[in-house]
């Protein structure tokens, strides 16, 4: 493990001392990964102080809300992470589809703020990032760079967002409010699928010595944060649901579905496979089926990135690959959030008003995850005891501008009950089992080898560093970093003195 971000040793003591001083002066306390995995272990003094902190403010204590257990108002704690159990009247399959909700995370209302913290904190601890001099560069297709800008601002350093110019207007509006300077928003050509262009811009920025690139597709902190915190949260949701009522006690967690994206959230599947023997399904856009058939193209399932295999994707642990069309995600986003669509779901499909209102908790990638889960349930013939669990990274509030485009371009500006019925019939009742691959060892080798062209040929990763990720022992070994980082966080907080006053 030669990647600098994996260090548990102090790389530059001088830089670390400056960070200690900056954090002490600003009263910044770092949460441990163990605390984010189980926020009931957060000190009572901090929990009490959080009651008076706006969850959307750039306040240092909001670092202690970077977890799955925030209450509906995001000020307190819920005993179980927020989730939906989608009714069969909606999914048209008997298998329970469980969706764990990322919209309760602080500042950005998306779970990518966890990934950002997990990437920046280790660099601070080891003296690899100087908050008094460096600029943190956050390349992404939307939510990760917002999370990075939020975490940077809290940690008293400057964050730079690099994202495609074609992403939703709501992402840019949020960034406009949070960056230190308009130049800290870097728009790259294209849209969701244009990750290579993001890399090219980062290579240009990396030539400047005061820039540090936090490439979520390569940062193992992203993998580890989700392996521990998201994996445990999903396990908790499942075991909680299974304990509720006699009919649920036979439930089995059959699979975990997650859009590929940076592959950070996919790491929760590694945890669930070991803990509950769940299969791991990677989800991608049909318009750009990279893992499925080495394909390419453009799509609008914002937040999942493609045309490459992320460095932190444990490909050899992937069991199933499924592709979902953005025609479906765009149309269902409109169905779930338009008044006529909601009325149809209540009156004709028999959903409660509460169940329909809850669908706004899913953004485009969350809807894609649900459709893939339905696809797998149909393919396998799952019954009422066979659970598929997934996540919704963000909610519908990030895509109002995209719904307006869908309404105009596909429905001529009018969405009525007939359009709602047609949308439901085509994109929910009509989900098919095509474009699904049960991965063999040959398939996994193909997908792994495809990453060579991005990481070794384009990005200059040494071949031994690329190849070592084939082995399960590599991924198990990564987990040893978490308790070491937590010990370093505790020592760092003691040195700043900020923890004593929290």
N, C-alpha and C positions, 0 to 999 in steps of 0.2 A: 504494500500500500504506500505508494510514493507520492500520492496527491497531497500537496501542502495543506489543504483544508482538513485532512484527516489527522493532523498532528495533535498530540496531547502534551507536547512539550512547548515551552516558551521559546518562540522563534526570535523575537526581538524584545528584550526586556525594557529598552528605552520607550518603545512605542506602547508597550503595555502600561508602563508607569504613567504615560500621558493619558491613556484611557481611564486608569484608576482615578486620576485627579479630575478629569472631566466628569466622570460619572458621580464622583463624590460631591462635586460642586453642584451638579444638577439634581442630586437626590435620586439617581437611577439605580434601582435594584433589579437584578436579573433573576427571573424564575428558573428553577432547575427543570430539566425535562421530566423528572419524576413528578414534580408538582403540576406540570401541564397535563400529564397523563392522569393524575388523580388530584384535582384542585381542592379536595377536602383537606389536603395536607398543607395548603398555603397558610402561612401564619394568620392567626385570628386578627391581629392588628391590621394586616394588609386587607383582609376581607372586609373589615369594618370601614376602613378608609375608602375602599372601592365604592361603597354605597353612595358616596358624594362625588364620584367622578363620572363625567359624561362618557359613555362608551365610544362615542365618535370623536372625542377630543384627543389631541396629541399629548396625552398625559402619561408620564412614565409608569404609573400604576396599571395602565391598560395592558402592559406586558403580561400581567397576571390574569388577563382575560383571554389570552391566546390559547383557548382550549374549547372542547366540544360541549361543555356543561353549562354554558350561559343560559340564564332564564329568558323568557320571552321579551322582557324589557332590557335584557343584556346587562342588568345591574347586579343581579344575584346569581345563585347557583341552582340548577335543577338536579335532582338526584340521578336522573338518567338523561343522556343526550337527546336533544329534540329529534323526532323522527316521525315518519308517516308509515302506516301499513296500508298500502293501496288496495282498495276493495276490488273484488273480481268483476264488479259491474263496470269498472273502469278498464282494468287490464285484460279482461276477457280470458283469463287463465285462472285455474283454481289455486295455483301456487301463490303463497303470500310474497309480495314484493315489498321489501322494507327499504325506505329511503331515509338516510341520516342527513340532517340539514346543516349546511355550512353557513347559512345566512346570519347566524347568531354570533359569529366571530366579531370582534371589535373593529372599529374604524373603517373597514372595507366591506363588511357584511359578506365575507367569503373566507374559506378556510386557508387560502393561500398566504395569509398573514402568518400562519404557523410555519410554513415552509421558509418564509423570509427570515423569521427569527432563528430557525434551526440552521440557516446558512451563515448569518452574520455573527451570532453569538460566539461560536467557536473561534472565529477569526479575531474577535475582540480579546478573548481569553488568552490566546497564544501570542498576542502582539503582532499579528499579521495584518491588522487593519487599524489605522490611526484615525480616530474620530475627529481629531483636531486638524487634520490635513488631507485625508483621503476623501474621495467621492465614491460612493457605492453605486455601481452600475447594475441595473436590474433588467435583463432582457427577458421579454415574455410576450404572450399574446393578450395580455390584459390584466388579470387579477394578481399574478405574482409581482408584476412591477408596481402595482398599487400597494400590495403588502410591503414590498421593499421600501417604497417611499415612506410609508407610515412608520415602519420600524426604524428607518434611518432618522426620521425627524424626532422620534422619541429618544433615540440614542445620541441626539445632539450632533448629527453629522448630515452631510448633504447626499441626497439620493437622486439618481438619474434614471428615468424610465425610458426604456427602449422598446417600442411596440409598433406593429404595422399600422399604417395610416387608415386602413379600412375597418378598424375595430369600432365597436359601438360608441356612439357619441357620449353616452353616459360615463364610459371609462375616462374619456378625455376631460369631461366636465369635472369629475372627481379629481383628476390629476391637477387641473388648473387651480383648484382650491388648496392643494397640499404641497406643491413643489415650492422650493425657495425662489426659483427664477424660471421664467418661461423656457429658457434654453435647456432646462433639465428634463423636458419632454422631447424625446427624439423619435420622430415618425419615420418609419422605414417603408419602402415600397410594398404594395400588396395588401393581403389580408391574412386570415387565419393560417393559411398553408405556407406562408412565406417565411419560414424559420431561417433558411439559409441567409436571407437578406439581413436578418437580425444579427446573426453571427458575424457577417461582414462588417456591420456597423460597430459591433463590439471590438473587433480586431482593430478598427481605426481608433476607437476610444482607448483601447488598452495600450496604445503606443505612448500615451501621456502618463507620466509616472505617478500622478496623483489619482489615477483611476484604478479601482479594483473591481473586476468583473465577477459578479455572482451568477454564474450560468446555471440556472435551475436544472437544466437537462444533464448537468455533469456533477452538481454539488451533492455529495453523499449525505450532507446534513438534511437535505430535502427528503431523501429516502428514509433516514433514521427517525426524523421527527414524525413522519407519518407511520412508519412501522410501529413505533411505540405508542404515540398518542392516538392516532386514528385507529390503529389496529385494536387497541384496548377499548376505545370508545364503541366501536362496532360490536366487539365481543360482548360488551356490557349491555348494549341494546338488545342483542339477540337473546342472551341468557335471561334478561329481564322479561322480555316478551314470552319466552318459553315457560316462565314460572307463573304466568297470568292465566289461570283457568285450566280446567281439566283437558279441554280440547287442544290446547297448545303444548301440552307436556310431551307429545310425541314429535314435536317439530325437530327437523334436522336442518342445519345450515348446509345447503348443497353447493352454493356458489357465491362468489363475490364478483361484481361487475364494476369496472372502472374504466373510463376513457383514458387513453394512453397519455396524452398531454406530455408533461415532463417526466412521467412515470413515478412521481413522488407518491401520489395517492395510491397507485398500484401496490406500493410496499405494504399497505395494510393487508393486502391479500396474502403476502408471505406470513404475516402474523396469524391470520385466520386459518390458513392451511395447516399450520403447526398446532394451533390451539383447538380447532374444531373440524379439521379435515375438509375444509371448503375448497372447491376448485377456484381457480383464478381465471376470469375472463377479461381480456383486454378489448376495449371498445374503440373503434375508429370510424371515420366518415367514409361512407360508400363512395363518395366523390373523390376520395384520396386514400385508397386501401393499401397503405404502405406495408403493414404486417401481413395482410391477407394475401396479396399477390405482388408485392414489390411495386405497387401502383403509385400514381401521382395524380395531382389535380387540385382544384380549389373547392372550398366549401364554406359554410357559415355556422358550423357548430363551434362557436367561439369559446376559446379556452383550452382546446385539446391539441393544437399544433401537430404537425406531421411532416411527411417527406423525409423522415429520418428515424432512427431508433435511438432513443435517449440512452446516454451512457449509464444512467442509474436504473435502467430497466433490467430486472433479473429475468431475462428472457427465458432461460431454461427452466423457470418455475411457472411459466404460463401454460395453462391447459387448453384454453379456448380463445379464439379471436372471432369477433363479430363486427360487421360493418352496418351502420345505420345512415340513412340518407338525411341530408339537411332539409330536404323537402318535408320530411316528417317532423323534424324538430321545429322548424319555422311555423308549420301549420298548427302543430299542437300547442306551441307557445301562444298563438292567437286564440285557439279554442279555449285554453285554460284561463285566459285573462280578459277576453271580450265578454261584455254583458250577454250577448246572444249565445255565445258558446257556453257560458256558465248556466244560463237558463236551460239550455238543451240538456246538459249533463244532469241537472236536477230533475227536470220534468220528464225526460224521455229515457234516461239511463238509470234513474232511481238513486242518484247520489244525494247525500245530505248537503245542505248549504255549507255546513262546516267543512265537510270533506272537499267540496269544490273550492272554497276559499283557500284551503291549505295548499292547493296546487300552485299558487303563486310563489311558493317556497322553492320552486325548481326553475333554474335558468336553462339555457339551451343544452349545455353539456349534461345537466341532471336529467333532462328529458331523454337525451340520447342513451344515458345509462339505463333508464327504465325500459326503453324499447329493446335494448339488448338483453336485459333480464327477461322480458317477456319472450323474446325470440328463443333464448336458451330453455326456458320453461316449456315452451311448445316442442322444441326439438327433442328434449329428453322425456317429455310426457310427465312432468312433475305434477304431483297431486297436492292436496291441501296441507300436508305436513312437510312439504319440501320448500324451504325458504331460500330466496335469493336476496341478498342484501347489497345495497349500493349507496352512493352518496350524491348529494346535490351541492356542488361547490358553492354556488351563489343562488340568488333568487331572481324572479322576473323583473324586479325593479331596475336591473342593469340593461334591459333590452326593450324599453319602450320605443326607442327610435327604430329598432329592428322590426317590431310588430307593425309599426306604421308602414314600413317598406313592404312587408308581406301583404298587408291589407291592400295596399295600392297596386302592387305588381301582380298578385295572384288572384285577388278577389275583386278587382275593379273598384276598390274603395268601399265595398259593401259586404258585410258578413252577417248573414241572416240564419234562421234555423235550418234551412236546407243546406247551406254551406257548412254549418256546424255538423249536421248529420253525415254529410259526405266526408268531412274531415275525420270524424270518429270512425266511420266505416273503413276508410282507406288506411288510416295511420295507426289505429288501435285494434279494432276488430280484425283488420286485414293484415296484421303483422305476420310475416312468413318466416320460414326457417332457412331461407337461402342466405348466401353471403356469411356463412358460419363455418369455421374451421376447427375441428378437434385436433389439436396440435400433436404431431408425432415427434419423435426425436429428430427426424430429418427436417421437419418444419421448424423446430426450435433452432437447429443449427443454421438453417437458411436465414431466419430472422436475426440471429446473433451476428452472422457474417455480414449481413447488410449494413450493420453499424460500422464496419471497418472503413467504409468509404467516407463517412462523415468524420469519424473521430481520428483515425490514423492519417488518411490521405489529406483531408481538408483542415482538420484542427490540430494536427501535429502531436497527438497523443502517442507516447512510446508504445510500440507493439506489445512488449511484455505487460504493460499496465492495462492494455486493452484485453489481452488474452486471459489474464488471471481471473476475470469476472465470469469465466465459464464454470468455475468450481463452486459448488454449494458452500464449501468452507470459507470462501472469500466473503460471502454475504453474512454468514454466521459470525465471522470474525469482526465485521463492522460493528456489531452490537456491543462489543466490549468498550467501544468509545463512549457510550452514553453515561455509564456510571463515572467514568473518568472525567468527562466534561462536567458532570454535576458536581464532582468534588472541586473542580477548578472554579465553577461558578460560586460555590460557597466560600472558597478562599478569596475570590475577587471581591465579593460583596463585603467580606470582613475588612478587606483593605480599604475599600471606598468609605466604609462607615455609614453608607446610606441605609443599609438594612437595619441598623440599630435604631434609626429614627423613624422607620416606616410604621 
